[in-house]
Amino acid sequence: MKFQPRASHFIDGEYVEDTNGAAIEVIYPATGEVIARLHSATPAIVEQALNSAKNAQAAWAALSGTERGRILRRASDIMRERNYDLSVLETHDTGKPIQETTVADATSGADALEYFGGLAASLTGEHIPLGGGDFVYTIREALGVCVGIGAWNYPTQIACWKGAPALACGNTMVFKPSETTPLSALKVAEILVEAGAPKGVYNVIQGYGDVGASLVSDPRVAKVSLTGSVPTGRKVYAAAADGMKHVTMELGGKSPMIVFDDADIENAVSGAILGNFYSSGQVCSNGTRVFVQKGIKEAFLKRLSERLAHAKIGDPMDEDVSFGPMVSENQMNIALGYIEKGKAEGARLVYGGERIERDGYFVQPTVFADVTDNMTIAREEIFGPVMSVLDFETEEEVMARANDTEFGLAAGVFTNDLTRAHRIVAGFEAGTCYINTYNLAPVEAPFGGSKMSGVGRENSKLAINHFSEMKTVYVSMNDVEAPY
Ligand code: NAD
């Protein structure tokens, strides 16, 4: 098998296998063909990975930030040099078109390694004068062993978004990719070692939820960063709380995108396409509730349908293809189930709505109009190519409806009225907002959600605070005064 890795896990700088672990079959979503067979981590593998990360941590933290950063930046360079091969692997792991993976996966992973590699040397504490010569200084310290747990939609990116800031701060990591897309994280581990990371600094073990759970509850672990669904987030957060561990939670969403009458219609349609159909709709921050003001509703739907007809659906390895399969049969069935619910609850199907008759797990880009707030497709995260278009009349009304969700990951507005745009964004209950654009996530900017969509932020300088803590040191230059 062309994509079969040397072994399932990467621990202490080497590939490691334990065939006693439950089988994991890696399936190419475009054909349904098995492209690799792996094993879930046994307790012995979990033990080996945590020991390796624990043993490596002190020496890694003792390097200067410059030295750690150099290794991360070297890894970033290697990732960019191998972008095409890594993209081919990512396309086979996820089904995403090569047109996407060559620009959004290894490249965004490399961005994270480069950015946090660059920051590593400047991570410091501060000096706080107390008067009379006394002072405090703070030391920014690593947390220790961090666990990263990934979702299946951006496997390389998630492995790097968690690994890069963790390592920059002097932590070590055990990363567990999603069982659906286990291949690319192994490459990240290999590349880090090639770039000079000492063994044990970044380990990858495979497994289902039970392996993730055993990592989260282990007392050697200081922090858990999860990308996944809200139900998993609840469990992981609770287990982490039991051990008083730090957490970052990047969870699901049902984000609103508001299009006012005065918006540039082509840009609004582009935003809606990016925010609903990129990666076949399998993006957490997608703006799947598209509120369109009544005046431009029909024009918006017409342009949207015209533009969707240009989506090139097919073999994701074909560079002209812009819309690929869903990640798995299971995820396809979930999306098809929601499409049926949309039809049954009375939404008007204006585009798509069917499985595509070919091998693999293809679902048409699907648009429902006349969706109302209480329909299932407007309330639950679908994580597939299904857009709901809802009508609105006034700004006040749409603001309240946009926020009427338990989620708070992202939100967007398209309008040419500058003051309204900022007013709307100020009112959004969401961590990541967009004005006249949608779904950007550059490493320089904080990314994350409010409400049920998450805790903490990834990327940007803020991520450093989620992977380090301050030690406060009081220094007296005077005699100690005691009452007796
Ligand atoms: P999921 O919640 O099913 O699984 C996520 C990961 O958690 C997997 O690796 C899984 O094995 C692991 N896991 C499951 N149960 C666990 C447990 N009890 N303890 C520890 N680990 C456990 O999510 P998914 O289906 O892989 O991904 C889709 C979800 O991820 C969607 O809800 C999507 O919105 C979300 N997502 C969020 C972001 C973000 O940055 N906010 C990005 C991508 C995906």
Boltz pocket constraint, residues with backbone or C-beta under 6 A from the ligand:
constraints:
  - pocket:
      binder: B
      contacts: [[A, 149], [A, 150], [A, 151], [A, 152], [A, 153], [A, 154], [A, 176], [A, 177], [A, 178], [A, 179], [A, 207], [A, 208], [A, 209], [A, 210], [A, 211], [A, 212], [A, 213], [A, 214], [A, 216], [A, 227], [A, 228], [A, 229], [A, 230], [A, 231], [A, 232], [A, 233], [A, 235], [A, 236], [A, 249], [A, 250], [A, 251], [A, 252], [A, 253], [A, 283], [A, 284], [A, 285], [A, 381], [A, 383], [A, 409], [A, 448], [A, 449], [A, 453], [A, 454]]
      max_distance: 6.0
